[in-house]
Amino acid sequence: MSSTAIADYALISDRHSAALVSRDGSVDWLCFPRFDSPSVFARLLDGAAGHWSVRPSVPYEATRHYVDRSMVLETTFRTGSGTVTLTDALLTGPDGDAHSLGAGAPRLLARRLTCTEGEVPMETEYRPRPEYGLVAPILSETEGGVTSRGGAEWLVLTAAHRMDFADSTAHGTFTLRAGQSVCLGLQRSTLEEPPAHVWTQEDLSGRLDATIGAWQSWSDVHQAYDGPWRDLVHHSGRVL
């Protein structure tokens, strides 16, 4: 079981499923494609049940907040050499209709890293364990990412850096410098669905921005409360 306090996890969702992200940038719970689906990552419950972490490889301080009027999470890592912001979202699909938020969700977890100051060495560890940690899948390198086969799950990780493999786990290191941005993504599919694939940097970043816009459009249409604790009331509404 994770030693991280439950209060240190933040919830992100596409209105179909959910992920819990720790203050240290680790996805320790993710169920695809529904809230009641078996987990892909479940370190929240068992240390060996899977996670996907992205964080600096040097000492850091972390702060975080949700992007205004959205369920998109921003975590800022400040190190002695620079600052990086990690933006996490389960993508909702197009932002055109505020009444159908999430209807076109691609079942894709997107993570964008942006260096705003100096330079920061980063590390990522990807350890999928489908079926609540019962399956240790076969990981394979593909152009632009990592594929995972095991059980009924077909998982494709988009990664813009080289990954090393051991024990059904992929690990990578890279450095970001001021003004640089990189996107990572994880998509899931089964045999009955269009296959998951590696995404381009432009598509991931654009879809993440569209998800922010979709949540903000939904909030503008559905949230009119203007009283005490307004921001907390509105965020509670988005969670519900």
C-alpha positions, 0 to 999 in steps of 0.5 A: 500500500502507498505510504502517501496520504490520500490527501496528497493525491489529486483526482483527474477524470474524463467523466468515464474513468479516473486517475489519482496523481501524487504530489511527486508526479506519480500516477498511483491509480488509473482505471481504464476505460470506466470508473469500475474497470480493472486498474492499470496502475494501483500502487495506491493499494499495493506497492507492486501494483503499478505506477507511472511517475514523472519528476526531477531526478534532483531534490525539488519542492512541489506545489500544485493547483487545478487549471482555472475552471477545469479538472486539469492538474498543474504541478510545479517542481522547483529545483536548485537549477530550474523550474518545470511545470507538469500538466496532467489530464485525462483527455475529454475530446473536443471542446465544442459542446459544453453539454457533451463533455467527455463524449468523445474521450480518446481514453488517453492520459496526457502529461505535458512538461514545460521548463520555465526557468533554467534547466532540470534533469527529469526521470520517468518510470512506467510500470503498468500492472493491469488487472489490479496488479495481477498482470506483468505485461510484455513491454516493447520499444516502438518508434516514439514510445513503448507498447505493452501486451498483457491480458486484454489490455493493449497499452501504448505509451508516447515518450519523446525520449529513450527508455530502458527496460527491466522487469516489465518496467520502462525507465527514462531520463532527459533534461529540459531547458528553459522554453522547452516542452515535451508531452507524454501520453498513455492510451488504452484499447482492446481488440474490439476498439480502434488500436491505441497508438503513438501520438505526435507532440502536436496532437497531444499538446493540442488535445490537452489544450482542448481538454482545458477549453472543454472543462472551462466551457462546461463550467461557464455554462453549468456553474452560476453560484456566486457566494461564500467559498465560490471556487471550492463549490465550483470545483466540487461541482466538477468533481461530482 
